[in-house]
Amino acid sequence: MNFTREWHSGPALRITLLGALISLALIWWSVLGGVEAVSPAQQGSDPEANLPFLFAVFIITWAAFFVYVFYVSRRQREMQGEIEALKRALEERDRQASDQN
């Protein structure tokens, strides 16, 4: 299997693009006034002003982590199945070779 071909056609590319789109949407939303603008003088006096950004990054990071773990575990199961199939094929080939001798 070619990793590059699998990356470009597999779910990893879609997940990456989805994460990038969500990040861009959050940035766009915050820049265009989705979150109230806080002046630098107010930032120093109100440490809670940036909590929405902190929680957004926190949620995005954990979501990306769990999506990655799900993808890796699924891929590991697929590869384990391929390894088992190869073992069975090798055993069958050895059995047929020993039967012919």
TORVEXLUM-523894 format. One record per residue (C-alpha): residue number from 1; residue in one letter; x, y, z. Coordinates in Angstrom, 3 decimals. Layout:
@seq:NUM | type:a | east:X | north:Y | up:Z;
...
//
This chain:
@seq:1 | type:m | east:0.000 | north:0.000 | up:0.000;
@seq:2 | type:n | east:1.192 | north:3.428 | up:-0.839;
@seq:3 | type:f | east:0.827 | north:5.750 | up:2.169;
@seq:4 | type:t | east:0.648 | north:8.886 | up:0.021;
@seq:5 | type:r | east:-2.160 | north:7.524 | up:-2.125;
@seq:6 | type:e | east:-4.020 | north:6.303 | up:0.970;
@seq:7 | type:w | east:-3.581 | north:9.706 | up:2.670;
@seq:8 | type:h | east:-4.962 | north:11.623 | up:-0.301;
@seq:9 | type:s | east:-7.937 | north:9.327 | up:-0.769;
@seq:10 | type:g | east:-8.589 | north:8.292 | up:2.829;
@seq:11 | type:p | east:-10.421 | north:9.843 | up:5.733;
@seq:12 | type:a | east:-7.267 | north:11.455 | up:7.132;
@seq:13 | type:l | east:-7.387 | north:14.152 | up:4.464;
@seq:14 | type:r | east:-11.067 | north:14.794 | up:5.096;
@seq:15 | type:i | east:-10.495 | north:15.023 | up:8.847;
@seq:16 | type:t | east:-7.598 | north:17.433 | up:8.345;
@seq:17 | type:l | east:-9.617 | north:19.611 | up:6.001;
@seq:18 | type:l | east:-12.580 | north:19.599 | up:8.376;
@seq:19 | type:g | east:-10.340 | north:20.649 | up:11.269;
@seq:20 | type:a | east:-8.834 | north:23.428 | up:9.183;
@seq:21 | type:l | east:-12.282 | north:24.669 | up:8.159;
@seq:22 | type:i | east:-13.514 | north:24.675 | up:11.751;
@seq:23 | type:s | east:-10.408 | north:26.555 | up:12.873;
@seq:24 | type:l | east:-10.822 | north:29.119 | up:10.115;
@seq:25 | type:a | east:-14.509 | north:29.542 | up:10.967;
@seq:26 | type:l | east:-13.671 | north:30.164 | up:14.628;
@seq:27 | type:i | east:-10.988 | north:32.684 | up:13.716;
@seq:28 | type:w | east:-13.325 | north:34.426 | up:11.268;
@seq:29 | type:w | east:-16.107 | north:34.510 | up:13.856;
@seq:30 | type:s | east:-13.845 | north:36.017 | up:16.513;
@seq:31 | type:v | east:-12.331 | north:38.599 | up:14.143;
@seq:32 | type:l | east:-15.635 | north:39.760 | up:12.691;
@seq:33 | type:g | east:-17.206 | north:40.460 | up:16.045;
@seq:34 | type:g | east:-18.621 | north:37.180 | up:17.220;
@seq:35 | type:v | east:-16.824 | north:37.849 | up:20.485;
@seq:36 | type:e | east:-16.902 | north:41.313 | up:22.006;
@seq:37 | type:a | east:-13.729 | north:43.247 | up:21.334;
@seq:38 | type:v | east:-11.682 | north:43.860 | up:24.446;
@seq:39 | type:s | east:-9.226 | north:46.724 | up:24.542;
@seq:40 | type:p | east:-5.693 | north:46.055 | up:25.826;
@seq:41 | type:a | east:-6.443 | north:48.077 | up:28.965;
@seq:42 | type:q | east:-9.456 | north:45.876 | up:29.710;
@seq:43 | type:q | east:-7.507 | north:42.671 | up:29.075;
@seq:44 | type:g | east:-5.144 | north:43.383 | up:31.931;
@seq:45 | type:s | east:-7.967 | north:44.033 | up:34.357;
@seq:46 | type:d | east:-10.204 | north:41.127 | up:33.322;
@seq:47 | type:p | east:-8.356 | north:37.808 | up:33.086;
@seq:48 | type:e | east:-11.592 | north:36.054 | up:32.126;
@seq:49 | type:a | east:-11.895 | north:38.006 | up:28.867;
@seq:50 | type:n | east:-10.115 | north:35.299 | up:26.881;
@seq:51 | type:l | east:-11.883 | north:32.292 | up:28.386;
@seq:52 | type:p | east:-14.063 | north:31.681 | up:25.298;
@seq:53 | type:f | east:-10.912 | north:31.326 | up:23.195;
@seq:54 | type:l | east:-9.334 | north:29.036 | up:25.777;
@seq:55 | type:f | east:-12.386 | north:26.774 | up:25.837;
@seq:56 | type:a | east:-12.651 | north:26.770 | up:22.029;
@seq:57 | type:v | east:-9.038 | north:25.670 | up:21.658;
@seq:58 | type:f | east:-9.479 | north:23.133 | up:24.462;
@seq:59 | type:i | east:-12.513 | north:21.567 | up:22.789;
@seq:60 | type:i | east:-10.934 | north:21.558 | up:19.326;
@seq:61 | type:t | east:-7.741 | north:19.978 | up:20.640;
@seq:62 | type:w | east:-9.541 | north:17.176 | up:22.474;
@seq:63 | type:a | east:-11.875 | north:16.555 | up:19.541;
@seq:64 | type:a | east:-8.906 | north:16.296 | up:17.177;
@seq:65 | type:f | east:-7.166 | north:13.944 | up:19.604;
@seq:66 | type:f | east:-10.151 | north:11.608 | up:19.851;
@seq:67 | type:v | east:-10.676 | north:11.607 | up:16.080;
@seq:68 | type:y | east:-6.996 | north:10.725 | up:15.635;
@seq:69 | type:v | east:-7.184 | north:7.914 | up:18.220;
@seq:70 | type:f | east:-10.302 | north:6.543 | up:16.534;
@seq:71 | type:y | east:-8.614 | north:6.640 | up:13.103;
@seq:72 | type:v | east:-5.417 | north:4.989 | up:14.369;
@seq:73 | type:s | east:-7.287 | north:2.241 | up:16.239;
@seq:74 | type:r | east:-9.452 | north:1.477 | up:13.220;
@seq:75 | type:r | east:-6.408 | north:1.365 | up:10.961;
@seq:76 | type:q | east:-4.613 | north:-0.887 | up:13.448;
@seq:77 | type:r | east:-7.544 | north:-3.346 | up:13.395;
@seq:78 | type:e | east:-7.470 | north:-3.344 | up:9.583;
@seq:79 | type:m | east:-3.733 | north:-4.012 | up:9.543;
@seq:80 | type:q | east:-4.106 | north:-6.793 | up:12.127;
@seq:81 | type:g | east:-6.679 | north:-8.412 | up:9.852;
@seq:82 | type:e | east:-4.305 | north:-8.145 | up:6.897;
@seq:83 | type:i | east:-1.511 | north:-9.724 | up:8.939;
@seq:84 | type:e | east:-3.792 | north:-12.616 | up:9.923;
@seq:85 | type:a | east:-4.815 | north:-13.104 | up:6.287;
@seq:86 | type:l | east:-1.160 | north:-13.161 | up:5.227;
@seq:87 | type:k | east:-0.359 | north:-15.728 | up:7.936;
@seq:88 | type:r | east:-3.209 | north:-17.942 | up:6.742;
@seq:89 | type:a | east:-2.066 | north:-17.590 | up:3.131;
@seq:90 | type:l | east:1.510 | north:-18.532 | up:4.051;
@seq:91 | type:e | east:0.342 | north:-21.526 | up:6.089;
@seq:92 | type:e | east:-1.837 | north:-22.672 | up:3.185;
@seq:93 | type:r | east:1.058 | north:-22.271 | up:0.749;
@seq:94 | type:d | east:3.387 | north:-24.244 | up:3.067;
@seq:95 | type:r | east:0.736 | north:-26.931 | up:3.498;
@seq:96 | type:q | east:0.295 | north:-27.242 | up:-0.283;
@seq:97 | type:a | east:4.087 | north:-27.363 | up:-0.796;
@seq:98 | type:s | east:4.456 | north:-30.116 | up:1.800;
@seq:99 | type:d | east:1.552 | north:-32.075 | up:0.223;
@seq:100 | type:q | east:3.244 | north:-31.954 | up:-3.194;
@seq:101 | type:n | east:6.520 | north:-33.369 | up:-1.807;
//
